[in-house]
Amino acid sequence: MKPSIPSGTRDFSPVETARRTYIFDAIRSVFKTFGFQQIETPALENLSTLLGKYGEEGDKLLFKILNSGDAFAKLTPDDLSSGAGAASLKVCEKGLRYDLTVPFARYVVQHQGEISFPFRRYQMQPVWRADRPQKGRYREFYQCDVDVVGSTSLLNEVELVQIVDAVYQKLGIAVTLKINNRKVLSGIADLMGAGDKLVEVTVAIDKIEKVGLDRVKQELREQGVTNEAIALLEPVLLLGGTPEEKLQSLGSLLADSAVGMAGIQELRAIFGYLQDLPLACTVELDLSLARGLSYYTGAIFEVKANDAAIGSITGGGRYDNLTGIFGLPNVSGVGVSFGADRIYDVMLQLNLFPESTQVSTQVMFANLGEREERYAIPLAAQLRGSGVSVEVYPDRKKLQKQLEYADKRSIPYVIVIGEDEVARQSVSVKNMRTGEQRILPATEILSFEF
């Protein structure tokens, strides 16, 4: 049988892994400069932890894991007749995590006695979604999350914007950060007379960039939203101007909605702080931004690359009571998640990876014989001790073959040691990029700039 892997998953070559590590290191370094601590949680979570946290569409994308043993032994005909969803819960108690936020909320509740609040954590691990694979969308992918829980201060939202800006400056990606507020969306739903259909409204609005306004309106009609209500929504989504001008117009429209006005005040405060910061990224107020996940309650964020045709590469928001479903109410949190796989695709498309990410070995010692081997091995050990990555070619082959190997591996320097070098206690250093070759005393090898 021909070897294969499941669709929506990938193997990573040494070069790809080095590039991914470059992304992870850049993101981690920014998280650390803002004082966040790293945690990890299991790939498996109890289904009771995951179900009902991502909305109906999200629940359908959960990977469920069969119970050990004969998982189907206790199934009855009634279970099967009640539908696949109900039957699956009888045979599956665990699932692969869908994101890092819900497991984090579970972690906070489970370890609340060990945590100092506000708790600032970051987490960089894979997640899984039973989605249809397509360009930029995978079934297994990494998220890099940063969250603060135990504080309602809007300074946390402002810091998250700064983190987004710092990460993408470090990676060299020009981005636009879009901000909205779920309270504003609630106010809009009230204005439409569709407050009881907030989830349907936000799920539909969230698709506007992909499917267009007409398709969103059609979906809302299918959900039972009236044409009169949709007519009230359209001008809100099409508001133009600066963030302050949009908020001014929105304030007039939502004057009778307490929750809508609360969202406007939060957005005003956030944009007020951002005016004082020298941000490289573009920051916009996007009233069509909804983010479909049902646990968001305040500010919501989404980031897209300016020069690459790909979906959101970072997203997040405020969630006021996610821990409440696990028995710890009134603990507010806010965070964003960086999609490492999409960031990788953007950087590859825009040729932003430094050449150094392709180099795993800086120096290779060629192997021309037993005497030369014994001469090279201690020198290689000295270089490794000084922090230089070194390999000794293991087989005694023709020098040309060894140089071809070094070239394919993008090894920048090859040290050639023959009989003359051994006799003179010297080495011959070949620069593989320029072809230049220098002979120097072996005692000077540690001071050579590889």
Secondary structure, DSSP 8 states (H G I E B T S, - for coil): ------TT-----HHHHHHHHHHHHHHHHHHHHTT-EE----SEEEHHHHTTSSHHHHHHT--EEE-SS-TTTT--HHHHHT-HHHHHHHHEEEEE-S-SHHHHHHHHHHTGGG--SSEEEEEEEEEE-----BTTB-SEEEEEEEEEES---THHHHHHHHHHHHHHHHHT--EEEEEEEHHHHHHHHHHTT-GGGHHHHHHHHTTHHHH-HHHHHHHHHHTT--HHHHHHHHHHHT--S-HHHHHHHHHHHTTT-HHHHHHHHHHHHHHHHHTTS--SSEEEE-TT---S-TT--SEEEEEEESSS----SEEEEEESSGGGGGT--S--EEEEEEEHHHHHHHHHHTT-S-GGGG-S-SEEE----HHHHHHHHHHHHHHHHTT--EEE--S---HHHHHHHHHHTT--EEEE--HHHHHHTEEEEEETTT--EEEEEGGGGGGS--
